[in-house]
Amino acid sequence: MKKILKENWFTLVAGVMLLLAIPAIWPYGYFQILRWVVAIVAIYNAYIAYELKQNGWIFIMVAIAILFNPIAPIFLQKQTWVILDLITSILMFVSIIKIKK
């Protein structure tokens, strides 16, 4: 387990940041950083899933990268983002176990 977390600490950080975003007590800058972190981690995880031929995870991570894209952001209501942040954080945590090198 220690090895898995050591190799995927960035995914763990993204998952925790997503959970911390749920109460929405942060300044707008936090959410901008969150978009960058989640999008970059999702792209990296999609690449690893591609190398491992895990097509389902490729699709999930590309969808997350598009949703959290900081360059052409998608604007949704706060309640919608709370749900998406929770679902995405769960997917990030699960991907730590499922996408293995």
N, CA and C of each residue as an Amber inpcrd file, in Angstrom:
protein
   303
   0.8290000  -1.1950000   0.0000000   0.0000000   0.0000000   0.0000000
   0.8680000   1.2520000   0.0000000   1.9770000   1.1890000   0.7460000
   2.8800000   2.3230000   0.8290000   3.4510000   2.6610000  -0.5450000
   3.7730000   1.6240000  -1.3160000   4.3280000   1.8190000  -2.6480000
   3.2970000   2.4600000  -3.5750000   2.0560000   2.0110000  -3.4870000
   0.9880000   2.5560000  -4.3310000   0.8010000   4.0490000  -4.0410000
   0.7700000   4.4300000  -2.7670000   0.5990000   5.8340000  -2.4150000
   1.8210000   6.6540000  -2.7960000   3.0000000   6.0630000  -2.6730000
   4.2170000   6.7740000  -3.0430000   4.2310000   7.0900000  -4.5330000
   3.7650000   6.1690000  -5.3480000   3.7370000   6.3650000  -6.7940000
   2.5790000   7.2630000  -7.2320000   1.5600000   7.3990000  -6.4080000
   0.3510000   8.1380000  -6.7930000   0.0170000   9.2750000  -5.8350000
   1.0050000   9.8540000  -5.2170000   0.7490000  10.9190000  -4.2470000
   0.0260000  12.0980000  -4.8940000   0.3230000  12.3720000  -6.1570000
  -0.3030000  13.5010000  -6.8540000  -1.7980000  13.2540000  -7.0510000
  -2.1860000  12.0020000  -7.2770000  -3.6110000  11.6730000  -7.4100000
  -4.2900000  11.8090000  -6.0530000  -3.6040000  11.4070000  -5.0140000
  -4.1270000  11.5600000  -3.6560000  -4.3300000  13.0360000  -3.3220000
  -3.3560000  13.8720000  -3.6800000  -3.4710000  15.3170000  -3.4440000
  -4.6790000  15.8840000  -4.1900000  -4.8570000  15.4940000  -5.4480000
  -5.9990000  15.9780000  -6.2270000  -7.3170000  15.5590000  -5.5730000
  -7.4020000  14.3230000  -5.1060000  -8.6110000  13.8350000  -4.4460000
  -8.9220000  14.6050000  -3.1730000  -7.8940000  14.8810000  -2.3880000
  -8.0840000  15.6340000  -1.1460000  -8.4870000  17.0750000  -1.4590000
  -7.8430000  17.6710000  -2.4590000  -8.2100000  19.0440000  -2.8440000
  -9.6660000  19.1220000  -3.2870000 -10.1300000  18.1040000  -3.9920000
 -11.5290000  18.0650000  -4.4260000 -12.4710000  17.9940000  -3.2240000
 -12.1100000  17.1930000  -2.2340000 -12.9440000  17.1100000  -1.0280000
 -12.9480000  18.4290000  -0.2620000 -11.7810000  19.0800000  -0.2030000
 -11.6990000  20.3650000   0.4940000 -12.4860000  21.4620000  -0.2180000
 -12.7390000  21.2910000  -1.5100000 -13.4860000  22.2850000  -2.2750000
 -14.9810000  22.2260000  -2.0040000 -15.4610000  21.1400000  -1.4440000
 -16.9020000  20.9560000  -1.2550000 -17.5320000  22.0260000  -0.3520000
 -16.9280000  22.3840000   0.7730000 -17.5760000  23.4190000   1.5860000
 -17.5740000  24.8080000   0.9360000 -16.7830000  25.0080000  -0.1040000
 -16.7340000  26.2680000  -0.8580000 -16.4210000  27.4710000   0.0300000
 -15.4990000  27.2890000   0.9690000 -15.1050000  28.3890000   1.8500000
 -13.8350000  29.0770000   1.3660000 -13.3190000  28.6380000   0.2470000
 -12.0400000  29.1160000  -0.2720000 -12.2320000  30.2950000  -1.2150000
 -11.1680000  31.0970000  -1.3610000 -11.2470000  32.1630000  -2.3680000
 -11.2310000  31.5590000  -3.7760000 -11.6060000  32.3650000  -4.7510000
 -11.7030000  31.8890000  -6.1370000 -10.3840000  31.3080000  -6.6390000
  -9.2670000  31.8290000  -6.1680000  -7.9530000  31.3330000  -6.5830000
  -7.7610000  29.8510000  -6.2950000  -8.3380000  29.3720000  -5.1890000
  -8.2370000  27.9480000  -4.8640000  -8.8610000  27.0990000  -5.9630000
  -9.9940000  27.5360000  -6.4550000 -10.6960000  26.7660000  -7.4740000
  -9.9710000  26.8170000  -8.8170000  -9.2620000  27.9070000  -9.0770000
  -8.4380000  27.9700000 -10.2850000  -7.2750000  26.9840000 -10.1880000
  -6.6180000  26.9480000  -9.0420000  -5.5250000  25.9840000  -8.8310000
  -6.0690000  24.5680000  -8.8900000  -7.2340000  24.3520000  -8.2960000
  -7.8720000  23.0340000  -8.3140000  -8.0790000  22.5510000  -9.7460000
  -8.5650000  23.4210000 -10.6050000  -8.7690000  23.0460000 -12.0130000
  -7.4580000  22.5800000 -12.6460000  -6.3800000  23.3280000 -12.4340000
  -5.0870000  22.9490000 -13.0090000  -4.6120000  21.6050000 -12.4700000
  -4.6500000  21.4520000 -11.1520000  -4.1670000  20.2170000 -10.5290000
  -4.9740000  19.0150000 -11.0180000  -6.2820000  19.1030000 -10.9680000
  -7.1330000  17.9700000 -11.3560000  -6.9680000  17.6450000 -12.8370000
  -6.9210000  18.6630000 -13.6760000  -6.7710000  18.4240000 -15.1190000
  -5.4310000  17.7610000 -15.4250000  -4.3510000  18.2480000 -14.8310000
  -3.0240000  17.6670000 -15.0810000  -2.9470000  16.2360000 -14.5720000
  -3.4560000  15.9960000 -13.3710000  -3.4490000  14.6370000 -12.8120000
  -4.2950000  13.7040000 -13.6670000  -5.4410000  14.1680000 -14.1220000
  -6.3130000  13.3330000 -14.9620000  -5.6280000  12.9920000 -16.2930000
  -4.9620000  13.9610000 -16.8920000  -4.2480000  13.6950000 -18.1490000
  -3.1400000  12.6760000 -17.9230000  -2.3930000  12.8380000 -16.8400000
  -1.3290000  11.8820000 -16.5300000  -1.9070000  10.4820000 -16.3020000
  -2.9840000  10.4030000 -15.5300000  -3.6030000   9.1000000 -15.2650000
  -4.1840000   8.4810000 -16.5410000  -4.7050000   9.3100000 -17.4210000
  -5.2100000   8.8070000 -18.7130000  -4.0590000   8.2110000 -19.5210000
  -2.9130000   8.8610000 -19.4790000  -1.7310000   8.3540000 -20.1920000
  -1.2850000   7.0000000 -19.6200000  -1.2340000   6.9050000 -18.2970000
  -0.8480000   5.6380000 -17.6620000  -1.8770000   4.5580000 -18.0030000
  -3.1550000   4.8920000 -17.9490000  -4.2060000   3.9250000 -18.3000000
  -4.0780000   3.4960000 -19.7560000  -3.6990000   4.4220000 -20.6250000
  -3.4860000   4.0930000 -22.0380000  -2.3480000   3.0810000 -22.1830000
  -1.2560000   3.3220000 -21.4690000  -0.1180000   2.3940000 -21.5220000
  -0.5100000   1.0050000 -21.0290000  -1.4110000   0.9650000 -20.0690000
  -1.8440000  -0.3120000 -19.4850000  -3.0640000  -0.8920000 -20.1940000
  -3.5210000  -0.1960000 -21.2350000  -4.6840000  -0.6300000 -22.0270000
  -5.9440000  -0.7860000 -21.1730000  -6.1480000   0.1540000 -20.2570000
  -7.3430000   0.1790000 -19.4220000  -8.2900000   1.2410000 -19.9880000
  -9.0260000   0.8410000 -21.0260000  -9.8370000   1.7830000 -21.7950000
 -10.8940000   2.5170000 -20.9780000 -11.5040000   1.8510000 -20.0300000
 -12.5070000   2.5090000 -19.1930000 -11.9140000   3.6740000 -18.4150000
 -10.7330000   3.4710000 -17.8630000 -10.0690000   4.5270000 -17.1010000
  -9.5670000   5.6410000 -18.0010000  -9.2020000   5.3150000 -19.2230000
  -8.8250000   6.3680000 -20.1750000 -10.0110000   7.3060000 -20.3700000
 -11.1710000   6.7400000 -20.6540000 -12.3830000   7.5330000 -20.8730000
 -12.7160000   8.3810000 -19.6470000 -12.6720000   7.7910000 -18.4660000
 -13.0020000   8.5110000 -17.2300000 -12.0510000   9.6740000 -17.0070000
 -10.7530000   9.4290000 -17.1570000  -9.7700000  10.4780000 -16.8970000
  -9.8070000  11.5850000 -17.9480000 -10.0600000  11.2450000 -19.1900000
 -10.1930000  12.2790000 -20.2240000 -11.4310000  13.1320000 -19.9410000
 -12.5160000  12.4960000 -19.5300000 -13.7360000  13.2480000 -19.1910000
 -13.4760000  14.2000000 -18.0230000 -12.7430000  13.7370000 -17.0240000
 -12.4010000  14.5970000 -15.8820000 -11.5260000  15.7580000 -16.3410000
 -10.5450000  15.4700000 -17.1910000  -9.6570000  16.5250000 -17.6880000
 -10.4450000  17.5770000 -18.4610000 -11.3980000  17.1560000 -19.2470000
 -12.2330000  18.1000000 -20.0070000 -13.1080000  18.9170000 -19.0580000
 -13.7040000  18.2600000 -18.0740000 -14.5880000  18.9360000 -17.1310000
 -13.8440000  19.9980000 -16.3170000 -12.6250000  19.6790000 -15.8880000
 -11.8560000  20.5920000 -15.0460000 -10.8510000  21.4260000 -15.8380000
 -10.9680000  21.4130000 -17.1520000 -10.0820000  22.1450000 -18.0440000
  -9.9650000  23.6100000 -17.6220000  -8.7560000  24.0770000 -17.2560000
  -8.6130000  25.4650000 -16.8120000  -8.5020000  26.4690000 -17.9630000
  -8.2320000  26.0200000 -19.1630000  -8.0310000  26.9250000 -20.2920000
  -9.3680000  27.3780000 -20.8780000 -10.2960000  26.4470000 -21.0280000
 -11.6470000  26.7710000 -21.4940000 -12.6180000  26.2220000 -20.4540000
 -12.7340000  26.9120000 -19.3150000 -13.5090000  26.3610000 -18.1970000
 -14.9950000  26.2140000 -18.4960000 -15.5400000  25.2040000 -17.8670000
 -16.9820000  24.9690000 -17.9120000 -17.5670000  25.5920000 -16.6480000
 -18.5410000  26.4530000 -16.8100000 -19.1550000  27.1160000 -15.6660000
 -20.4880000  26.4500000 -15.3480000 -20.5970000  25.9780000 -14.1020000
 -21.8090000  25.3140000 -13.6270000 -22.2240000  25.9320000 -12.2950000
 -23.4180000  25.6020000 -11.8410000 -23.8870000  26.0920000 -10.5500000
 -23.0860000  25.4370000  -9.4260000 -23.0270000  26.1360000  -8.3120000
 -22.2440000  25.6650000  -7.1660000 -22.6950000  24.2800000  -6.6860000
 -24.0130000  24.0420000  -6.6540000 -24.5260000  22.7440000  -6.2090000
 -24.0640000  21.6240000  -7.1440000 -23.9950000  21.9170000  -8.4190000
 -23.5360000  20.9210000  -9.3910000 -22.0670000  20.6130000  -9.1650000
 -21.2630000  21.6450000  -8.9050000 -19.8370000  21.4260000  -8.6620000
 -19.6030000  20.6090000  -7.3960000 -20.4250000  20.7970000  -6.3800000
 -20.2790000  20.0110000  -5.1480000 -20.4220000  18.5240000  -5.4620000
 -21.4270000  18.1830000  -6.2390000 -21.6470000  16.7790000  -6.6200000
 -20.5030000  16.2730000  -7.4760000 -20.0840000  17.0740000  -8.4550000
 -18.9860000  16.6600000  -9.3420000 -17.6670000  16.5360000  -8.5880000
 -17.4070000  17.4390000  -7.6390000 -16.1920000  17.3520000  -6.8340000
 -16.1700000  16.0610000  -6.0230000 -17.3060000  15.7180000  -5.4310000
 -17.3850000  14.4890000  -4.6400000 -17.1740000  13.2520000  -5.5130000
 -17.8640000  13.1730000  -6.6310000 -17.7280000  12.0250000  -7.5370000
 -16.2990000  11.9310000  -8.0710000 -15.7310000  13.0670000  -8.4560000
 -14.3800000  13.0650000  -9.0070000 -13.3540000  12.6690000  -7.9550000
 -13.5350000  13.1220000  -6.7200000 -12.5990000  12.7290000  -5.6670000
 -12.6500000  11.2210000  -5.4280000 -13.8410000  10.6530000  -5.4410000
 -13.9730000   9.1980000  -5.2860000 -13.2750000   8.4830000  -6.4330000
 -13.4850000   8.9730000  -7.6600000 -12.8140000   8.3570000  -8.8180000
 -11.2970000   8.4680000  -8.7090000 -10.8070000   9.5890000  -8.2130000
  -9.3520000   9.7430000  -8.0380000  -8.8240000   8.7320000  -7.0260000
  -9.5290000   8.5790000  -5.9090000  -9.0760000   7.6230000  -4.8940000
  -9.1240000   6.1900000  -5.4190000 -10.1800000   5.8410000  -6.1360000
 -10.2980000   4.4980000  -6.7020000  -9.2260000   4.2570000  -7.7580000
  -8.9060000   5.2930000  -8.5250000  -7.8900000   5.1300000  -9.5750000
  -6.5110000   4.8230000  -9.0010000  -6.2540000   5.2460000  -7.7690000
  -4.9750000   4.9240000  -7.1380000  -4.7910000   3.4140000  -7.0600000
  -5.8780000   2.6980000  -6.7750000  -5.8290000   1.2430000  -6.6570000
  -5.9230000   0.5650000  -8.0190000  -6.7760000   1.0900000  -8.9040000
  -7.0910000   0.4160000 -10.1540000  -6.0830000   0.6530000 -11.2650000
  -5.4940000   1.8440000 -11.3310000  -4.5200000   2.1330000 -12.3850000
  -3.1260000   1.9190000 -11.7910000  -2.5680000   0.7820000 -12.0830000
  -1.2520000   0.4340000 -11.5290000  -0.2400000   0.2800000 -12.6400000
   0.9590000   0.7310000 -12.3690000   2.0370000   0.5760000 -13.3330000
   2.5520000  -0.8380000 -13.3150000
